[in-house]
Amino acid sequence: MRECARLALRLGPLLTVLASAQAMADPVPVPAMSGPLSANANPTKFDAGPLGKIYVTGAATGIAQWQDHISPGDDKTLADVTNGQIFVQKTDGVFQFFIQAGIYSLPDLGLPYVRATDTTKNLYGALPQAFVKIAPNADFSVLVGELPTLIGAEYTFSFENMNVERGLLWNQETAVSRGVQLNYAHGPLSVSASLNDGFFSGHYNWISASIGYTIDKANSVTLVGGGNVSHTAHSSAATPLLQNNGEIYNLIFTHTAGPWIVQPYVQYTRVHREPALGIDRGASTYGAALLLSYAVTKELHLAGRAEYITSSGSRGGTSPSLLYGPGSSAWSVTFTPTYQKGIFFVRGEASHVGASEITPGFGFGKSFNRKSQDRLLAEAGFLF
C-alpha cells in the first residue's frame, strides 16, 4: 500500500510543451522554441513522393565565453560550437517523424562548460532526438523514440531558449528521454503522458505527465510532474544517480501579449531514501524562476531570467547533495539582448550565480570554496 501511495503521488501533478504565439507561427513545430529567436520562415522543403513534404532545417551556432572562479579543468576564456545540427521532419498526415542529428554543447549556469565534442559523446550522442509520430486525428497523437522532456520551462538546446545558458532549476530536470508519449489536445485543454527512461538511463521506469490549460489568448497555465516508480542503479554523465531516483513537479504560468513574454514558475524535487543504492537519507529542493522577453523592435529583443533554489539538510550534514552541498541555496540573474535578421542572429549574455551555505569542496573556483561565478558570453550563428 505504501508503494501504491507513492506511485499515486508521483502521478498526481500532471505539461504541455509551452508555446508562445511566435512559436505557434513557426512553419515547423520542432525543435520547439520559446523565443525571442525564431525558426527559418522559409525552410527547405522536398517532395518525397509517397512520404509527402519533408522539411530540412538546422542550427549552426558558436559561443565565446569569459568566466571567473573557474573549476580545475575549466577555462577562463573559451570558444566553441554550441550547435552544428540538422533537423529532418514530416509534419502532416497520420505518419510523421522528426530526426535531429549533429553536434552540440549545453551551456549551463553554475557548472563547468563542457565542449561540444565531449557533450555529444557523453550525453545523448549524435542523434539526440528522433521519434515517429502517429496522429490519427487532430486531437490525438502517439510519439515513440528519443523525446524532448515534458519537464520544466526551458528547452535543452541553446537556440531554443530566451537565454544562451540553461538555469539552476534546469540542472534538476530531465532533458531527453527514450520512451512513448501520448498527447491529447482539444479546445483550451491539453494532456500528455509518457512512459520513459527518465535521465536517459535505459531503464523504462519513469512516468511523466502534464496538463495544460489556455485561459485566454494571452495566458496559459501548465502543471507537470514526473518520477521513477522503481530503483535504478545506473549512473553516467547523462544519468545522475540521485535525480534519476526521484520525482519532480512544476507549475508554470505563461503570459504572451504585445512585445512581452512573461513566464514565472515554481519547482519541487524529491529524492527518496534508497539504502540499496547508497542513498541513506532523502533530500529535496524548492525553486522559483521568472523568465522575461521584451521585443524592442522586430529584430531586437531583451531577455532575462532570475531564479532561486534551496536544498534540504544542513551544512556539513549527511543528506545527499543536490546543489552545492546539503542545506545550500543559490540564486542567479541573467540578461540576454538578442538581434535576429532573417536566419542570422547574434546575442550577448551576462550572468551571475551566488550560493550560500556551501559545503567546502562543492563550490566554485580552484579549491571549490568560492560562493559566486560571473560569466560574459556571446553566441552567434544561423537558424536555416
Phi, psi and omega per residue, in radians:
M1 nan -0.656 -3.127
R2 -1.107 -0.744 3.122
E3 -1.157 -0.637 3.097
C4 -1.112 -0.690 3.129
A5 -1.138 -0.711 3.118
R6 -1.121 -0.708 3.105
L7 -1.092 -0.746 3.121
A8 -1.094 -0.674 3.128
L9 -1.105 -0.714 -3.103
R10 -1.245 -0.476 3.115
L11 -1.485 -0.256 -3.029
G12 -1.044 -1.197 3.130
P13 -1.156 2.001 -3.121
L14 -1.774 nan nan
L15 nan 2.672 2.827
T16 -2.078 2.551 3.074
V17 -1.084 2.128 -3.060
L18 -1.173 2.364 -3.101
A19 -2.401 2.142 3.014
S20 -1.449 2.965 3.110
A21 -1.059 -0.612 3.124
Q22 -1.130 -0.815 -3.132
A23 -1.089 -0.653 3.137
M24 -1.084 -0.473 -3.094
A25 -1.486 -0.187 -3.117
D26 -1.089 2.453 -3.072
P27 -1.209 -0.440 3.072
V28 -2.081 2.387 -2.995
P29 -1.381 -0.370 -3.136
V30 -2.366 2.584 -0.034
P31 -1.104 2.507 3.111
A32 -1.198 2.546 -3.119
M33 -2.373 2.266 -3.099
S34 -1.535 -0.098 -3.051
G35 1.494 2.883 0.095
P36 -1.357 -0.243 3.082
L37 -1.180 2.585 3.134
S38 -2.315 2.678 -3.118
A39 -1.233 2.843 3.090
N40 -0.985 2.143 -3.103
A41 -1.250 -0.292 3.122
N42 -2.259 1.233 -3.066
P43 -1.192 2.685 3.075
T44 -1.123 2.313 -3.055
K45 -2.313 2.426 3.127
F46 -2.190 2.564 3.005
D47 -1.582 1.904 -3.075
A48 -1.706 0.543 3.079
G49 1.107 -2.122 -3.089
P50 -1.128 -0.359 3.093
L51 -1.369 -0.320 -3.126
G52 1.519 -2.597 -3.068
K53 -1.430 2.265 3.078
I54 -2.031 2.244 3.111
Y55 -1.783 2.406 3.077
V56 -2.173 2.019 3.130
T57 -2.301 -3.088 -3.135
G58 -3.073 3.083 3.115
A59 -2.403 2.196 3.071
A60 -2.193 1.782 -3.003
T61 -2.418 2.682 3.112
G62 -2.428 2.895 -3.036
I63 -2.336 2.563 2.915
A64 -2.205 2.344 -2.973
Q65 -2.486 2.494 2.941
W66 -2.155 2.500 3.094
Q67 -2.640 2.730 3.053
D68 -1.881 3.043 3.103
H69 0.859 0.942 -3.072
I70 -1.352 2.620 3.074
S71 -1.483 2.735 3.071
P72 -0.948 2.321 -3.121
G73 1.608 -0.264 3.089
D74 -1.574 2.995 -3.104
D75 -2.079 2.450 3.082
K76 -1.188 -0.720 3.031
T77 -2.217 2.571 -3.127
L78 -2.790 2.822 2.984
A79 -2.408 2.476 -3.046
D80 -2.835 2.952 2.995
V81 -1.421 2.345 2.965
T82 -1.746 -0.551 3.086
N83 -2.619 2.256 2.920
G84 -2.372 1.312 -2.911
Q85 -2.251 2.595 3.059
I86 -2.057 2.424 3.120
F87 -2.103 2.205 3.113
V88 -2.122 2.257 -3.084
Q89 -2.698 2.668 2.973
K90 -2.020 2.223 -2.927
T91 -2.039 0.123 3.127
D92 -2.403 2.951 -3.136
G93 1.487 3.085 -3.141
V94 -1.185 -0.723 3.139
F95 -1.759 2.129 3.105
Q96 -2.323 2.890 3.095
F97 -2.731 2.853 3.064
F98 -2.497 2.314 3.100
I99 -2.266 2.211 3.105
Q100 -2.088 2.158 -3.059
A101 -2.415 2.488 3.067
G102 2.470 -2.768 -3.067
I103 -1.983 2.655 -3.059
Y104 -2.827 2.679 2.884
S105 -2.103 2.872 -3.102
L106 -2.216 1.374 3.131
P107 -0.963 2.367 -2.886
D108 -2.585 2.182 3.109
L109 -1.066 2.489 2.982
G110 1.377 -0.011 -3.139
L111 -2.307 2.661 3.105
P112 -1.029 2.609 3.086
Y113 -1.313 2.342 3.089
V114 -1.972 2.168 -3.067
R115 -1.128 2.739 -2.994
A116 -1.021 -0.695 -3.128
T117 -1.085 -0.736 -3.137
D118 -1.290 -0.684 3.102
T119 -1.036 -0.846 -3.115
T120 -1.080 -0.758 -3.107
K121 -1.198 -0.709 -2.976
N122 -1.608 -0.296 -3.116
L123 -1.804 -1.589 -2.934
Y124 -1.958 0.111 3.101
G125 1.321 -3.070 -3.079
A126 -1.386 -0.018 3.060
L127 -2.224 1.250 -2.981
P128 -1.227 -0.470 3.082
Q129 -2.462 2.316 3.095
A130 -2.847 2.213 -3.123
F131 -2.692 2.756 2.977
V132 -1.817 2.635 -3.111
K133 -2.268 2.194 3.058
I134 -1.879 2.059 -3.069
A135 -2.205 1.518 -3.110
P136 -1.172 -0.421 3.079
N137 -2.636 3.136 -3.047
A138 -1.239 -0.346 -3.048
D139 -1.650 -0.453 -2.957
F140 -2.208 2.469 3.062
S141 -2.663 2.770 3.092
V142 -2.227 2.270 3.094
L143 -1.979 2.405 3.108
V144 -2.381 2.235 3.093
G145 2.491 -2.611 3.066
E146 -1.571 1.926 -2.886
L147 -1.946 2.557 2.931
P148 -1.149 2.493 -3.074
T149 -1.137 2.685 2.970
L150 -1.468 -0.241 -2.976
I151 -1.444 2.469 2.924
G152 1.519 3.023 -3.119
A153 -1.841 -0.132 3.128
E154 -1.996 2.467 3.122
Y155 -1.467 3.096 -2.989
T156 -1.395 -0.754 -2.944
F157 -1.731 2.601 -2.924
S158 -0.993 -0.763 -3.052
F159 -1.193 -0.247 -3.103
E160 -1.397 -0.248 -2.902
N161 -2.026 2.897 3.078
M162 -1.121 -0.609 -3.111
N163 -1.981 2.687 3.127
V164 -1.171 -0.801 -3.107
E165 -1.581 2.512 2.968
R166 -1.270 2.833 -3.033
G167 -1.726 -3.135 -3.114
L168 -1.122 -0.658 3.116
L169 -1.179 -0.627 3.131
W170 -1.051 -0.522 -3.128
N171 -1.069 -0.338 3.138
Q172 -1.643 -0.046 -2.933
E173 -1.838 2.725 2.936
T174 -1.191 2.738 -3.134
A175 -2.160 -0.989 3.096
V176 -2.238 2.318 3.131
S177 -2.328 2.550 3.047
R178 -1.671 2.326 -3.134
G179 2.917 -2.735 3.139
V180 -2.193 2.460 -3.093
Q181 -2.345 2.328 3.072
L182 -1.838 2.368 -3.138
N183 -2.227 2.398 3.045
Y184 -2.394 2.299 3.115
A185 -2.497 2.255 3.097
H186 -2.661 2.190 -3.095
G187 1.047 -2.324 -3.097
P188 -1.434 -0.112 -3.023
L189 -1.808 2.419 3.018
S190 -2.449 2.443 -3.084
V191 -2.355 2.393 3.043
S192 -2.331 2.529 3.075
A193 -2.514 2.449 -3.030
S194 -2.449 2.424 2.903
L195 -1.826 2.105 -2.986
N196 -2.635 -3.067 -3.105
D197 -1.809 0.467 3.023
G198 0.987 -2.060 -3.124
F199 -1.466 0.883 3.027
F200 1.028 0.713 -3.032
S201 -1.453 -0.351 -3.024
G202 1.484 -0.039 3.083
H203 -1.926 2.085 -3.010
Y204 -1.532 1.243 -3.093
N205 -2.242 0.371 3.040
W206 -1.861 2.470 2.969
I207 -2.130 2.187 3.090
S208 -2.125 2.554 -3.134
A209 -2.687 2.787 3.138
S210 -2.654 2.684 2.991
I211 -2.296 2.214 3.085
G212 -2.090 2.496 3.128
Y213 -2.368 2.183 3.084
T214 -1.534 1.917 -3.093
I215 -1.227 -0.835 3.053
D216 -2.745 -2.999 -3.033
K217 -1.152 -0.269 -3.109
A218 -1.879 -0.295 -2.950
N219 -2.320 2.429 3.063
S220 -2.555 2.774 3.138
V221 -2.379 2.492 -3.106
T222 -2.349 2.324 3.055
L223 -2.001 2.215 -3.034
V224 -2.405 2.533 3.090
G225 -2.660 2.745 3.093
G226 -2.846 2.755 3.092
G227 -3.121 2.887 3.131
N228 -1.514 2.602 -3.122
V229 -1.955 0.097 3.008
S230 -2.725 2.897 -3.051
H231 -1.345 2.595 3.087
T232 -2.394 2.049 -3.117
A233 -1.470 -0.236 -3.078
H234 -1.102 2.407 3.116
S235 -2.508 2.431 3.118
S236 -2.790 -3.075 3.099
A237 -1.041 -0.563 3.138
A238 -1.580 -0.232 -3.010
T239 -2.222 1.506 3.062
P240 -1.192 2.274 -3.041
L241 -1.027 -0.781 -3.065
L242 -1.162 -1.002 -3.069
Q243 -1.096 -0.600 -3.121
N244 -1.217 -0.320 3.081
N245 -1.865 0.726 -3.126
G246 -2.475 -2.772 -3.138
E247 -2.495 2.767 -3.074
I248 -2.589 2.503 -3.129
Y249 -2.400 2.497 3.072
N250 -2.285 2.543 2.893
L251 -2.160 2.059 -2.962
I252 -2.162 2.281 3.063
F253 -2.033 2.371 -3.134
T254 -2.227 2.235 3.077
H255 -2.104 2.121 3.129
T256 -2.246 1.970 -3.120
A257 -2.725 2.294 3.135
G258 0.998 -2.291 -3.118
P259 -1.441 -0.045 -2.974
W260 -1.786 2.432 2.792
I261 -2.129 2.115 -3.125
V262 -2.178 2.160 -3.028
Q263 -2.440 1.602 2.997
P264 -1.550 2.586 3.031
Y265 -2.696 2.750 3.102
V266 -2.119 2.721 -3.049
Q267 -2.506 2.489 3.047
Y268 -2.334 2.335 3.045
T269 -2.236 2.680 -3.126
R270 -2.541 2.263 2.999
V271 -1.935 2.219 -3.079
H272 -1.565 2.698 3.062
R273 -1.106 2.138 3.131
E274 -2.425 1.443 -3.075
P275 -0.980 -0.532 -3.136
A276 -1.116 -0.396 3.124
L277 -1.793 0.101 -3.093
G278 1.450 0.187 3.096
I279 -1.701 1.599 -3.001
D280 -1.420 -0.331 3.099
R281 -2.396 2.633 3.069
G282 -1.386 2.923 3.125
A283 -2.709 2.819 -3.114
S284 -2.626 2.842 2.998
T285 -2.309 2.630 2.985
Y286 -2.183 2.368 -3.120
G287 -2.564 2.782 3.063
A288 -2.553 2.582 -3.129
A289 -2.567 2.729 3.055
L290 -2.309 2.108 3.081
L291 -1.886 2.357 -3.091
L292 -2.356 2.522 2.988
S293 -2.509 2.350 -3.136
Y294 -2.286 2.222 3.135
A295 -1.532 1.845 3.071
V296 -1.230 -0.817 3.009
T297 -2.398 -3.086 3.108
K298 -1.090 -0.597 -3.087
E299 -1.663 -0.466 -3.013
L300 -1.916 2.197 3.117
H301 -2.244 2.607 3.034
L302 -2.035 2.192 -3.117
A303 -2.197 2.656 3.127
G304 -2.650 2.843 3.110
R305 -2.578 2.387 3.007
A306 -2.272 2.429 -3.090
E307 -2.689 2.758 3.117
Y308 -2.508 2.426 3.113
I309 -2.519 2.474 3.119
T310 -2.346 2.631 -3.104
S311 -2.095 2.732 -3.096
S312 -1.335 2.992 3.132
G313 1.672 -3.019 3.132
S314 -2.316 2.663 -3.098
R315 -0.994 2.243 -3.113
G316 1.397 0.036 -3.128
G317 -1.360 -3.061 -3.065
T318 -1.789 0.105 3.073
S319 -1.171 2.635 3.072
P320 -1.052 2.583 3.110
S321 -1.564 2.030 3.071
L322 -1.839 -0.057 -3.075
L323 -2.441 -1.868 3.116
Y324 -2.015 0.759 -3.078
G325 1.884 2.780 3.125
P326 -0.993 2.379 3.095
G327 1.327 0.088 -3.129
S328 -1.409 2.840 3.060
S329 -2.478 2.851 -3.122
A330 -2.670 2.710 3.064
W331 -2.422 2.784 3.128
S332 -2.605 2.685 2.960
V333 -2.329 2.469 -3.108
T334 -2.445 2.382 3.116
F335 -2.242 2.233 -3.013
T336 -2.386 1.637 2.976
P337 -1.321 2.409 -3.027
T338 -2.302 2.327 3.034
Y339 -2.122 2.232 3.083
Q340 -2.327 2.276 3.078
K341 -2.285 1.921 -3.068
G342 1.120 -2.218 -3.120
I343 -1.597 -0.094 -3.131
F344 -1.664 2.488 3.035
F345 -2.520 2.742 2.988
V346 -2.534 2.449 3.104
R347 -2.603 2.537 3.060
G348 -1.838 2.879 3.128
E349 -2.667 2.383 3.007
A350 -2.151 2.316 -3.110
S351 -2.459 2.655 3.077
H352 -2.395 2.325 3.031
V353 -2.084 2.261 3.057
G354 -2.136 2.449 -3.120
A355 -2.257 2.666 3.101
S356 -2.381 2.777 -3.122
E357 0.953 0.656 -3.137
I358 -1.294 2.644 3.006
T359 -1.556 2.264 3.098
P360 -0.891 2.296 -3.073
G361 1.724 -0.129 -3.133
F362 -2.019 -0.001 -3.053
G363 -1.656 -2.664 -3.112
F364 -1.736 2.959 3.025
G365 1.567 3.041 -3.062
K366 -1.106 -0.494 3.106
S367 -1.804 0.110 3.118
F368 0.998 0.636 -3.138
N369 -2.218 0.075 3.083
R370 -1.428 2.662 -3.004
K371 -1.859 0.151 -3.131
S372 -2.678 2.850 3.044
Q373 -2.647 2.315 3.068
D374 -1.952 2.534 3.082
R375 -2.399 2.515 2.935
L376 -2.179 2.338 -3.140
L377 -2.668 2.881 3.043
A378 -2.398 2.445 3.063
E379 -2.202 2.408 3.120
A380 -2.550 2.737 3.100
G381 2.858 -2.769 -3.046
F382 -2.258 2.390 2.981
L383 -1.935 1.655 -2.944
F384 -1.811 nan nan
